[in-house]
Amino acid sequence: MYNRGIRGATTVEQNSSEDIYAATEELVAEMIQRNEIDPETVSNIWITVTHDLDAAFPAVAVRRQPGWDFVPLMCAMEIPVEGSLPRCIRLMIQVNTEKGQREIQHVYQRGATVLRPDLARQKQL
């Protein structure tokens, strides 16, 4: 068994708790579905936001997923690099799995598809 990182990113239109929760729920749900993740196999999740998002903790949206109440979560601020993608939420789910690196399905949604266009085009399971 390996500990693999599954990356995901999305953007929001506004710095509001409603937008942050909705986008994060959509992102984590697709990451779970595409990678067949059971919360018991997750060691932790790192969540970062850009400096322009401070209306809510995206971790709240992850906790709304059934069975995810004991998964360790950490929120942090992304390095504020000039010209970087605004209003962006990034996740890295660390999961114990038998899947190889090439089998992992990373998820890039909304405006975040520009971050990794090669991965954003991955075929869904």
A tleap script that builds the chain and sets N, CA, C and O, in Angstrom:
source leaprc.protein.ff14SB
mol = sequence {
  NMET TYR ASN ARG GLY ILE ARG GLY ALA THR
  THR VAL GLU GLN ASN SER SER GLU ASP ILE
  TYR ALA ALA THR GLU GLU LEU VAL ALA GLU
  MET ILE GLN ARG ASN GLU ILE ASP PRO GLU
  THR VAL SER ASN ILE TRP ILE THR VAL THR
  HIE ASP LEU ASP ALA ALA PHE PRO ALA VAL
  ALA VAL ARG ARG GLN PRO GLY TRP ASP PHE
  VAL PRO LEU MET CYS ALA MET GLU ILE PRO
  VAL GLU GLY SER LEU PRO ARG CYS ILE ARG
  LEU MET ILE GLN VAL ASN THR GLU LYS GLY
  GLN ARG GLU ILE GLN HIE VAL TYR GLN ARG
  GLY ALA THR VAL LEU ARG PRO ASP LEU ALA
  ARG GLN LYS GLN CLEU
}
set mol.1.N position { 0.851 -1.173 0.000 }
set mol.1.CA position { 0.000 0.000 0.000 }
set mol.1.C position { 0.896 1.235 0.000 }
set mol.1.O position { 1.953 1.252 0.631 }
set mol.2.N position { 0.459 2.264 -0.714 }
set mol.2.CA position { 1.212 3.500 -0.845 }
set mol.2.C position { 0.405 4.661 -0.290 }
set mol.2.O position { -0.824 4.608 -0.254 }
set mol.3.N position { 1.095 5.713 0.143 }
set mol.3.CA position { 0.427 6.956 0.511 }
set mol.3.C position { 0.586 7.886 -0.681 }
set mol.3.O position { 1.697 8.297 -1.015 }
set mol.4.N position { -0.533 8.214 -1.321 }
set mol.4.CA position { -0.525 9.029 -2.534 }
set mol.4.C position { -1.205 10.367 -2.270 }
set mol.4.O position { -2.135 10.461 -1.470 }
set mol.5.N position { -0.728 11.388 -2.950 }
set mol.5.CA position { -1.366 12.693 -2.904 }
set mol.5.C position { -2.292 12.855 -4.092 }
set mol.5.O position { -1.915 12.584 -5.232 }
set mol.6.N position { -3.504 13.298 -3.815 }
set mol.6.CA position { -4.475 13.573 -4.868 }
set mol.6.C position { -4.734 15.074 -4.847 }
set mol.6.O position { -5.214 15.617 -3.852 }
set mol.7.N position { -4.413 15.736 -5.947 }
set mol.7.CA position { -4.530 17.186 -6.017 }
set mol.7.C position { -5.867 17.599 -6.612 }
set mol.7.O position { -6.452 16.897 -7.436 }
set mol.8.N position { -6.325 18.749 -6.171 }
set mol.8.CA position { -7.532 19.329 -6.721 }
set mol.8.C position { -7.508 20.827 -6.515 }
set mol.8.O position { -6.897 21.319 -5.566 }
set mol.9.N position { -8.167 21.554 -7.398 }
set mol.9.CA position { -8.254 23.004 -7.264 }
set mol.9.C position { -9.508 23.499 -7.954 }
set mol.9.O position { -10.004 22.895 -8.904 }
set mol.10.N position { -10.006 24.619 -7.448 }
set mol.10.CA position { -11.182 25.266 -8.016 }
set mol.10.C position { -11.088 26.755 -7.725 }
set mol.10.O position { -10.207 27.202 -6.991 }
set mol.11.N position { -11.990 27.504 -8.298 }
set mol.11.CA position { -12.059 28.936 -8.031 }
set mol.11.C position { -13.485 29.315 -7.667 }
set mol.11.O position { -14.431 28.570 -7.923 }
set mol.12.N position { -13.617 30.486 -7.068 }
set mol.12.CA position { -14.940 31.017 -6.733 }
set mol.12.C position { -15.089 32.403 -7.352 }
set mol.12.O position { -14.103 33.086 -7.627 }
set mol.13.N position { -16.328 32.800 -7.563 }
set mol.13.CA position { -16.606 34.120 -8.117 }
set mol.13.C position { -16.434 35.217 -7.078 }
set mol.13.O position { -15.931 36.299 -7.378 }
set mol.14.N position { -16.862 34.920 -5.836 }
set mol.14.CA position { -16.852 35.932 -4.786 }
set mol.14.C position { -16.248 35.361 -3.501 }
set mol.14.O position { -16.238 34.151 -3.274 }
set mol.15.N position { -15.752 36.263 -2.684 }
set mol.15.CA position { -15.236 35.891 -1.368 }
set mol.15.C position { -16.413 35.842 -0.394 }
set mol.15.O position { -16.585 36.737 0.433 }
set mol.16.N position { -17.207 34.803 -0.502 }
set mol.16.CA position { -18.362 34.627 0.385 }
set mol.16.C position { -18.349 33.201 0.910 }
set mol.16.O position { -17.859 32.292 0.241 }
set mol.17.N position { -18.884 33.009 2.099 }
set mol.17.CA position { -18.917 31.658 2.660 }
set mol.17.C position { -19.720 30.724 1.769 }
set mol.17.O position { -19.354 29.560 1.604 }
set mol.18.N position { -20.802 31.216 1.196 }
set mol.18.CA position { -21.628 30.372 0.329 }
set mol.18.C position { -20.826 29.878 -0.882 }
set mol.18.O position { -20.869 28.692 -1.209 }
set mol.19.N position { -20.094 30.782 -1.548 }
set mol.19.CA position { -19.304 30.385 -2.713 }
set mol.19.C position { -18.170 29.437 -2.324 }
set mol.19.O position { -17.917 28.451 -3.016 }
set mol.20.N position { -17.499 29.733 -1.230 }
set mol.20.CA position { -16.378 28.895 -0.780 }
set mol.20.C position { -16.864 27.493 -0.431 }
set mol.20.O position { -16.252 26.507 -0.841 }
set mol.21.N position { -17.961 27.396 0.325 }
set mol.21.CA position { -18.492 26.076 0.690 }
set mol.21.C position { -18.975 25.315 -0.538 }
set mol.21.O position { -18.680 24.128 -0.681 }
set mol.22.N position { -19.707 25.973 -1.420 }
set mol.22.CA position { -20.255 25.288 -2.600 }
set mol.22.C position { -19.139 24.760 -3.503 }
set mol.22.O position { -19.193 23.614 -3.948 }
set mol.23.N position { -18.138 25.582 -3.774 }
set mol.23.CA position { -17.043 25.164 -4.656 }
set mol.23.C position { -16.226 24.045 -4.022 }
set mol.23.O position { -15.823 23.103 -4.704 }
set mol.24.N position { -15.982 24.148 -2.725 }
set mol.24.CA position { -15.200 23.108 -2.043 }
set mol.24.C position { -15.968 21.794 -2.005 }
set mol.24.O position { -15.388 20.734 -2.239 }
set mol.25.N position { -17.260 21.848 -1.714 }
set mol.25.CA position { -18.072 20.625 -1.709 }
set mol.25.C position { -18.074 19.966 -3.082 }
set mol.25.O position { -17.944 18.746 -3.188 }
set mol.26.N position { -18.220 20.762 -4.126 }
set mol.26.CA position { -18.213 20.238 -5.495 }
set mol.26.C position { -16.865 19.584 -5.809 }
set mol.26.O position { -16.818 18.496 -6.383 }
set mol.27.N position { -15.779 20.246 -5.433 }
set mol.27.CA position { -14.436 19.730 -5.707 }
set mol.27.C position { -14.167 18.432 -4.955 }
set mol.27.O position { -13.751 17.441 -5.556 }
set mol.28.N position { -14.399 18.431 -3.657 }
set mol.28.CA position { -14.084 17.240 -2.869 }
set mol.28.C position { -14.991 16.070 -3.258 }
set mol.28.O position { -14.549 14.922 -3.242 }
set mol.29.N position { -16.225 16.336 -3.601 }
set mol.29.CA position { -17.130 15.257 -4.033 }
set mol.29.C position { -16.616 14.594 -5.307 }
set mol.29.O position { -16.661 13.370 -5.430 }
set mol.30.N position { -16.126 15.396 -6.259 }
set mol.30.CA position { -15.596 14.813 -7.486 }
set mol.30.C position { -14.289 14.066 -7.228 }
set mol.30.O position { -14.042 13.022 -7.830 }
set mol.31.N position { -13.457 14.596 -6.339 }
set mol.31.CA position { -12.213 13.907 -6.005 }
set mol.31.C position { -12.508 12.548 -5.368 }
set mol.31.O position { -11.847 11.555 -5.675 }
set mol.32.N position { -13.496 12.513 -4.486 }
set mol.32.CA position { -13.900 11.259 -3.832 }
set mol.32.C position { -14.420 10.267 -4.860 }
set mol.32.O position { -14.008 9.107 -4.874 }
set mol.33.N position { -15.320 10.720 -5.716 }
set mol.33.CA position { -15.948 9.849 -6.709 }
set mol.33.C position { -14.937 9.311 -7.711 }
set mol.33.O position { -14.899 8.107 -7.964 }
set mol.34.N position { -14.120 10.184 -8.282 }
set mol.34.CA position { -13.188 9.763 -9.332 }
set mol.34.C position { -12.086 8.853 -8.813 }
set mol.34.O position { -11.543 8.048 -9.570 }
set mol.35.N position { -11.750 8.968 -7.531 }
set mol.35.CA position { -10.672 8.163 -6.967 }
set mol.35.C position { -11.165 7.078 -6.016 }
set mol.35.O position { -10.367 6.370 -5.401 }
set mol.36.N position { -12.489 6.953 -5.900 }
set mol.36.CA position { -13.102 5.924 -5.055 }
set mol.36.C position { -12.514 5.960 -3.647 }
set mol.36.O position { -12.058 4.940 -3.131 }
set mol.37.N position { -12.528 7.138 -3.034 }
set mol.37.CA position { -11.897 7.332 -1.736 }
set mol.37.C position { -12.852 6.982 -0.598 }
set mol.37.O position { -13.991 7.447 -0.552 }
set mol.38.N position { -12.364 6.161 0.306 }
set mol.38.CA position { -13.055 5.863 1.555 }
set mol.38.C position { -12.365 6.719 2.609 }
set mol.38.O position { -11.137 6.689 2.696 }
set mol.39.N position { -13.106 7.485 3.417 }
set mol.39.CA position { -12.455 8.351 4.400 }
set mol.39.C position { -11.538 7.604 5.371 }
set mol.39.O position { -10.621 8.208 5.927 }
set mol.40.N position { -11.762 6.323 5.584 }
set mol.40.CA position { -10.897 5.536 6.472 }
set mol.40.C position { -9.487 5.369 5.910 }
set mol.40.O position { -8.562 5.045 6.656 }
set mol.41.N position { -9.311 5.583 4.610 }
set mol.41.CA position { -7.994 5.435 3.995 }
set mol.41.C position { -7.238 6.762 3.891 }
set mol.41.O position { -6.092 6.786 3.443 }
set mol.42.N position { -7.869 7.860 4.299 }
set mol.42.CA position { -7.269 9.184 4.178 }
set mol.42.C position { -6.438 9.498 5.418 }
set mol.42.O position { -6.937 9.427 6.542 }
set mol.43.N position { -5.166 9.844 5.208 }
set mol.43.CA position { -4.323 10.205 6.355 }
set mol.43.C position { -4.528 11.662 6.736 }
set mol.43.O position { -4.521 11.990 7.922 }
set mol.44.N position { -4.713 12.549 5.752 }
set mol.44.CA position { -4.983 13.959 6.034 }
set mol.44.C position { -5.298 14.703 4.750 }
set mol.44.O position { -5.093 14.192 3.650 }
set mol.45.N position { -5.800 15.918 4.910 }
set mol.45.CA position { -6.070 16.789 3.768 }
set mol.45.C position { -5.495 18.161 4.058 }
set mol.45.O position { -5.761 18.756 5.103 }
set mol.46.N position { -4.699 18.656 3.114 }
set mol.46.CA position { -4.201 20.024 3.159 }
set mol.46.C position { -5.075 20.865 2.249 }
set mol.46.O position { -5.342 20.494 1.107 }
set mol.47.N position { -5.516 21.995 2.764 }
set mol.47.CA position { -6.352 22.917 1.998 }
set mol.47.C position { -5.683 24.281 2.040 }
set mol.47.O position { -5.341 24.779 3.112 }
set mol.48.N position { -5.497 24.886 0.872 }
set mol.48.CA position { -4.984 26.247 0.846 }
set mol.48.C position { -5.950 27.142 0.075 }
set mol.48.O position { -6.689 26.693 -0.802 }
set mol.49.N position { -5.915 28.409 0.430 }
set mol.49.CA position { -6.703 29.417 -0.281 }
set mol.49.C position { -5.780 30.578 -0.625 }
set mol.49.O position { -4.770 30.801 0.042 }
set mol.50.N position { -6.133 31.309 -1.665 }
set mol.50.CA position { -5.384 32.508 -2.003 }
set mol.50.C position { -5.735 33.607 -1.008 }
set mol.50.O position { -6.757 33.538 -0.326 }
set mol.51.N position { -4.882 34.615 -0.933 }
set mol.51.CA position { -5.020 35.666 0.083 }
set mol.51.C position { -6.332 36.441 -0.001 }
set mol.51.O position { -6.711 37.116 0.956 }
set mol.52.N position { -7.027 36.351 -1.134 }
set mol.52.CA position { -8.274 37.096 -1.310 }
set mol.52.C position { -9.511 36.321 -0.842 }
set mol.52.O position { -10.635 36.783 -1.035 }
set mol.53.N position { -9.315 35.151 -0.231 }
set mol.53.CA position { -10.425 34.361 0.312 }
set mol.53.C position { -10.287 34.239 1.826 }
set mol.53.O position { -9.432 33.512 2.330 }
set mol.54.N position { -11.134 34.955 2.531 }
set mol.54.CA position { -11.089 34.898 3.996 }
set mol.54.C position { -12.481 34.900 4.634 }
set mol.54.O position { -12.626 35.185 5.823 }
set mol.55.N position { -13.502 34.580 3.834 }
set mol.55.CA position { -14.880 34.603 4.346 }
set mol.55.C position { -15.269 33.315 5.066 }
set mol.55.O position { -16.237 33.303 5.826 }
set mol.56.N position { -14.531 32.235 4.839 }
set mol.56.CA position { -14.889 30.943 5.447 }
set mol.56.C position { -13.725 29.977 5.359 }
set mol.56.O position { -12.817 30.144 4.544 }
set mol.57.N position { -13.765 28.963 6.211 }
set mol.57.CA position { -12.803 27.869 6.154 }
set mol.57.C position { -13.339 26.796 5.208 }
set mol.57.O position { -14.412 26.251 5.467 }
set mol.58.N position { -12.638 26.472 4.127 }
set mol.58.CA position { -13.098 25.406 3.232 }
set mol.58.C position { -13.213 24.051 3.934 }
set mol.58.O position { -13.961 23.186 3.479 }
set mol.59.N position { -12.491 23.857 5.020 }
set mol.59.CA position { -12.559 22.592 5.760 }
set mol.59.C position { -13.979 22.280 6.223 }
set mol.59.O position { -14.349 21.113 6.353 }
set mol.60.N position { -14.765 23.308 6.469 }
set mol.60.CA position { -16.163 23.103 6.881 }
set mol.60.C position { -16.910 22.312 5.806 }
set mol.60.O position { -17.704 21.426 6.122 }
set mol.61.N position { -16.656 22.632 4.550 }
set mol.61.CA position { -17.325 21.935 3.446 }
set mol.61.C position { -16.869 20.481 3.344 }
set mol.61.O position { -17.662 19.607 2.993 }
set mol.62.N position { -15.606 20.218 3.645 }
set mol.62.CA position { -15.117 18.835 3.628 }
set mol.62.C position { -15.810 18.045 4.729 }
set mol.62.O position { -16.215 16.903 4.512 }
set mol.63.N position { -15.949 18.635 5.895 }
set mol.63.CA position { -16.600 17.971 7.034 }
set mol.63.C position { -18.054 17.619 6.737 }
set mol.63.O position { -18.609 16.723 7.374 }
set mol.64.N position { -18.671 18.292 5.800 }
set mol.64.CA position { -20.069 18.010 5.437 }
set mol.64.C position { -20.220 16.701 4.674 }
set mol.64.O position { -21.330 16.187 4.536 }
set mol.65.N position { -19.111 16.157 4.176 }
set mol.65.CA position { -19.174 14.885 3.455 }
set mol.65.C position { -19.435 13.772 4.466 }
set mol.65.O position { -18.780 13.728 5.507 }
set mol.66.N position { -20.377 12.873 4.185 }
set mol.66.CA position { -20.680 11.791 5.125 }
set mol.66.C position { -19.453 10.947 5.447 }
set mol.66.O position { -18.772 10.456 4.546 }
set mol.67.N position { -19.176 10.781 6.743 }
set mol.67.CA position { -18.075 9.949 7.193 }
set mol.67.C position { -16.726 10.650 7.289 }
set mol.67.O position { -15.731 10.012 7.633 }
set mol.68.N position { -16.670 11.931 6.996 }
set mol.68.CA position { -15.405 12.651 6.962 }
set mol.68.C position { -15.145 13.452 8.239 }
set mol.68.O position { -14.255 14.303 8.248 }
set mol.69.N position { -15.886 13.208 9.303 }
set mol.69.CA position { -15.767 14.018 10.511 }
set mol.69.C position { -14.490 13.768 11.304 }
set mol.69.O position { -14.135 14.596 12.143 }
set mol.70.N position { -13.778 12.652 11.074 }
set mol.70.CA position { -12.545 12.382 11.818 }
set mol.70.C position { -11.282 12.479 10.964 }
set mol.70.O position { -10.188 12.191 11.449 }
set mol.71.N position { -11.418 12.877 9.713 }
set mol.71.CA position { -10.250 13.042 8.844 }
set mol.71.C position { -9.521 14.322 9.247 }
set mol.71.O position { -10.147 15.380 9.314 }
set mol.72.N position { -8.202 14.255 9.518 }
set mol.72.CA position { -7.458 15.465 9.877 }
set mol.72.C position { -7.380 16.446 8.702 }
set mol.72.O position { -7.011 16.076 7.587 }
set mol.73.N position { -7.732 17.695 8.978 }
set mol.73.CA position { -7.728 18.741 7.958 }
set mol.73.C position { -6.853 19.901 8.414 }
set mol.73.O position { -6.770 20.194 9.606 }
set mol.74.N position { -6.203 20.560 7.457 }
set mol.74.CA position { -5.408 21.732 7.762 }
set mol.74.C position { -5.629 22.771 6.669 }
set mol.74.O position { -5.462 22.486 5.483 }
set mol.75.N position { -6.005 23.978 7.082 }
set mol.75.CA position { -6.157 25.089 6.139 }
set mol.75.C position { -4.964 26.025 6.265 }
set mol.75.O position { -4.447 26.237 7.362 }
set mol.76.N position { -4.533 26.579 5.149 }
set mol.76.CA position { -3.419 27.522 5.127 }
set mol.76.C position { -3.621 28.500 3.971 }
set mol.76.O position { -4.467 28.298 3.100 }
set mol.77.N position { -2.823 29.561 3.989 }
set mol.77.CA position { -2.864 30.540 2.917 }
set mol.77.C position { -1.773 30.221 1.905 }
set mol.77.O position { -0.635 29.929 2.273 }
set mol.78.N position { -2.129 30.279 0.642 }
set mol.78.CA position { -1.202 30.084 -0.464 }
set mol.78.C position { -0.198 31.248 -0.475 }
set mol.78.O position { -0.532 32.345 -0.027 }
set mol.79.N position { 0.985 31.033 -0.964 }
set mol.79.CA position { 1.971 32.109 -1.107 }
set mol.79.C position { 1.395 33.138 -2.090 }
set mol.79.O position { 1.002 32.769 -3.197 }
set mol.80.N position { 1.337 34.417 -1.706 }
set mol.80.CA position { 0.712 35.436 -2.567 }
set mol.80.C position { 1.643 35.913 -3.691 }
set mol.80.O position { 2.151 37.033 -3.647 }
set mol.81.N position { 1.858 35.076 -4.676 }
set mol.81.CA position { 2.716 35.405 -5.808 }
set mol.81.C position { 1.962 36.352 -6.748 }
set mol.81.O position { 0.818 36.098 -7.126 }
set mol.82.N position { 2.625 37.431 -7.108 }
set mol.82.CA position { 2.002 38.408 -8.007 }
set mol.82.C position { 1.614 37.746 -9.319 }
set mol.82.O position { 2.409 37.026 -9.923 }
set mol.83.N position { 0.381 37.996 -9.756 }
set mol.83.CA position { -0.111 37.443 -11.006 }
set mol.83.C position { -0.674 36.037 -10.899 }
set mol.83.O position { -1.082 35.463 -11.909 }
set mol.84.N position { -0.707 35.464 -9.693 }
set mol.84.CA position { -1.242 34.110 -9.549 }
set mol.84.C position { -2.767 34.118 -9.672 }
set mol.84.O position { -3.403 35.168 -9.588 }
set mol.85.N position { -3.329 32.955 -9.867 }
set mol.85.CA position { -4.761 32.790 -10.049 }
set mol.85.C position { -5.519 33.274 -8.811 }
set mol.85.O position { -5.268 32.787 -7.709 }
set mol.86.N position { -6.440 34.222 -8.977 }
set mol.86.CA position { -7.183 34.741 -7.811 }
set mol.86.C position { -8.315 33.822 -7.382 }
set mol.86.O position { -8.768 32.971 -8.148 }
set mol.87.N position { -8.766 34.005 -6.139 }
set mol.87.CA position { -9.913 33.313 -5.550 }
set mol.87.C position { -9.851 31.798 -5.799 }
set mol.87.O position { -10.807 31.190 -6.280 }
set mol.88.N position { -8.708 31.216 -5.459 }
set mol.88.CA position { -8.454 29.803 -5.732 }
set mol.88.C position { -8.380 28.998 -4.436 }
set mol.88.O position { -7.772 29.425 -3.455 }
set mol.89.N position { -9.004 27.838 -4.456 }
set mol.89.CA position { -8.975 26.876 -3.350 }
set mol.89.C position { -8.268 25.630 -3.870 }
set mol.89.O position { -8.626 25.097 -4.920 }
set mol.90.N position { -7.259 25.167 -3.126 }
set mol.90.CA position { -6.514 23.975 -3.522 }
set mol.90.C position { -6.614 22.930 -2.418 }
set mol.90.O position { -6.589 23.261 -1.233 }
set mol.91.N position { -6.726 21.673 -2.814 }
set mol.91.CA position { -6.748 20.562 -1.864 }
set mol.91.C position { -5.688 19.546 -2.242 }
set mol.91.O position { -5.407 19.340 -3.423 }
set mol.92.N position { -5.104 18.917 -1.243 }
set mol.92.CA position { -4.284 17.738 -1.464 }
set mol.92.C position { -4.727 16.704 -0.441 }
set mol.92.O position { -4.487 16.835 0.759 }
set mol.93.N position { -5.380 15.675 -0.956 }
set mol.93.CA position { -5.830 14.570 -0.114 }
set mol.93.C position { -4.739 13.518 -0.122 }
set mol.93.O position { -4.348 13.034 -1.184 }
set mol.94.N position { -4.242 13.158 1.058 }
set mol.94.CA position { -3.253 12.095 1.171 }
set mol.94.C position { -3.986 10.824 1.574 }
set mol.94.O position { -4.575 10.735 2.651 }
set mol.95.N position { -3.931 9.841 0.676 }
set mol.95.CA position { -4.713 8.630 0.844 }
set mol.95.C position { -3.822 7.396 0.736 }
set mol.95.O position { -2.877 7.370 -0.052 }
set mol.96.N position { -4.128 6.388 1.526 }
set mol.96.CA position { -3.438 5.100 1.434 }
set mol.96.C position { -4.173 4.263 0.398 }
set mol.96.O position { -5.377 4.033 0.517 }
set mol.97.N position { -3.453 3.812 -0.608 }
set mol.97.CA position { -4.091 3.141 -1.738 }
set mol.97.C position { -3.123 2.170 -2.405 }
set mol.97.O position { -1.907 2.269 -2.243 }
set mol.98.N position { -3.676 1.254 -3.141 }
set mol.98.CA position { -2.888 0.340 -3.969 }
set mol.98.C position { -2.666 0.927 -5.363 }
set mol.98.O position { -1.905 0.369 -6.153 }
set mol.99.N position { -3.326 2.051 -5.672 }
set mol.99.CA position { -3.208 2.659 -6.998 }
set mol.99.C position { -1.817 3.229 -7.217 }
set mol.99.O position { -1.174 3.725 -6.292 }
set mol.100.N position { -1.370 3.145 -8.460 }
set mol.100.CA position { -0.115 3.754 -8.857 }
set mol.100.C position { -0.308 5.239 -9.136 }
set mol.100.O position { -1.439 5.711 -9.248 }
set mol.101.N position { 0.792 5.971 -9.247 }
set mol.101.CA position { 0.727 7.413 -9.495 }
set mol.101.C position { -0.115 7.746 -10.729 }
set mol.101.O position { -0.896 8.698 -10.707 }
set mol.102.N position { 0.037 6.984 -11.780 }
set mol.102.CA position { -0.677 7.272 -13.036 }
set mol.102.C position { -2.167 6.940 -12.965 }
set mol.102.O position { -2.939 7.375 -13.820 }
set mol.103.N position { -2.570 6.181 -11.963 }
set mol.103.CA position { -3.987 5.851 -11.802 }
set mol.103.C position { -4.750 6.910 -11.012 }
set mol.103.O position { -5.981 6.934 -11.038 }
set mol.104.N position { -4.039 7.777 -10.319 }
set mol.104.CA position { -4.674 8.821 -9.515 }
set mol.104.C position { -5.327 9.835 -10.444 }
set mol.104.O position { -4.730 10.254 -11.435 }
set mol.105.N position { -6.540 10.221 -10.124 }
set mol.105.CA position { -7.289 11.197 -10.911 }
set mol.105.C position { -7.311 12.539 -10.172 }
set mol.105.O position { -8.076 12.715 -9.224 }
set mol.106.N position { -6.474 13.477 -10.604 }
set mol.106.CA position { -6.459 14.812 -10.039 }
set mol.106.C position { -7.615 15.602 -10.644 }
set mol.106.O position { -8.016 15.349 -11.780 }
set mol.107.N position { -8.152 16.557 -9.888 }
set mol.107.CA position { -9.355 17.261 -10.327 }
set mol.107.C position { -9.118 18.765 -10.307 }
set mol.107.O position { -8.806 19.344 -9.266 }
set mol.108.N position { -9.270 19.384 -11.464 }
set mol.108.CA position { -9.154 20.838 -11.590 }
set mol.108.C position { -10.449 21.342 -12.209 }
set mol.108.O position { -10.824 20.946 -13.313 }
set mol.109.N position { -11.125 22.222 -11.480 }
set mol.109.CA position { -12.443 22.699 -11.902 }
set mol.109.C position { -12.447 24.217 -12.107 }
set mol.109.O position { -11.548 24.937 -11.672 }
set mol.110.N position { -13.496 24.661 -12.785 }
set mol.110.CA position { -13.751 26.089 -12.980 }
set mol.110.C position { -12.493 26.768 -13.535 }
set mol.110.O position { -11.846 26.244 -14.442 }
set mol.111.N position { -12.159 27.921 -12.990 }
set mol.111.CA position { -11.004 28.669 -13.473 }
set mol.111.C position { -9.672 28.032 -13.172 }
set mol.111.O position { -8.657 28.433 -13.742 }
set mol.112.N position { -9.645 27.039 -12.282 }
set mol.112.CA position { -8.390 26.386 -11.891 }
set mol.112.C position { -7.875 25.419 -12.951 }
set mol.112.O position { -6.775 24.889 -12.801 }
set mol.113.N position { -8.624 25.177 -14.001 }
set mol.113.CA position { -8.133 24.283 -15.051 }
set mol.113.C position { -6.862 24.832 -15.695 }
set mol.113.O position { -6.092 24.070 -16.280 }
set mol.114.N position { -6.631 26.144 -15.596 }
set mol.114.CA position { -5.418 26.736 -16.166 }
set mol.114.C position { -4.166 26.347 -15.398 }
set mol.114.O position { -3.062 26.453 -15.931 }
set mol.115.N position { -4.314 25.897 -14.153 }
set mol.115.CA position { -3.159 25.523 -13.346 }
set mol.115.C position { -2.471 24.279 -13.876 }
set mol.115.O position { -1.242 24.217 -13.919 }
set mol.116.N position { -3.244 23.298 -14.275 }
set mol.116.CA position { -2.715 22.038 -14.803 }
set mol.116.C position { -3.624 21.551 -15.928 }
set mol.116.O position { -4.381 20.598 -15.745 }
set mol.117.N position { -3.553 22.201 -17.094 }
set mol.117.CA position { -4.441 21.784 -18.192 }
set mol.117.C position { -4.253 20.329 -18.587 }
set mol.117.O position { -5.196 19.683 -19.045 }
set mol.118.N position { -3.041 19.806 -18.413 }
set mol.118.CA position { -2.790 18.405 -18.737 }
set mol.118.C position { -3.586 17.478 -17.832 }
set mol.118.O position { -4.085 16.449 -18.289 }
set mol.119.N position { -3.713 17.826 -16.551 }
set mol.119.CA position { -4.475 17.001 -15.610 }
set mol.119.C position { -5.970 17.302 -15.649 }
set mol.119.O position { -6.791 16.428 -15.373 }
set mol.120.N position { -6.317 18.524 -15.987 }
set mol.120.CA position { -7.732 18.895 -16.049 }
set mol.120.C position { -8.454 18.119 -17.146 }
set mol.120.O position { -9.671 17.942 -17.095 }
set mol.121.N position { -7.700 17.663 -18.129 }
set mol.121.CA position { -8.301 16.908 -19.233 }
set mol.121.C position { -8.346 15.409 -18.980 }
set mol.121.O position { -8.773 14.654 -19.853 }
set mol.122.N position { -7.915 14.960 -17.804 }
set mol.122.CA position { -7.914 13.521 -17.515 }
set mol.122.C position { -9.309 12.943 -17.719 }
set mol.122.O position { -10.320 13.583 -17.427 }
set mol.123.N position { -9.334 11.741 -18.216 }
set mol.123.CA position { -10.587 11.048 -18.421 }
set mol.123.C position { -11.197 10.652 -17.069 }
set mol.123.O position { -10.507 10.133 -16.192 }
set mol.124.N position { -12.484 10.902 -16.922 }
set mol.124.CA position { -13.161 10.511 -15.693 }
set mol.124.C position { -13.390 9.014 -15.685 }
set mol.124.O position { -13.544 8.378 -16.728 }
set mol.125.N position { -13.410 8.461 -14.462 }
set mol.125.CA position { -13.667 7.013 -14.330 }
set mol.125.C position { -15.085 6.679 -14.699 }
set mol.125.O position { -15.478 5.514 -14.647 }
savepdb mol mol.pdb
quit
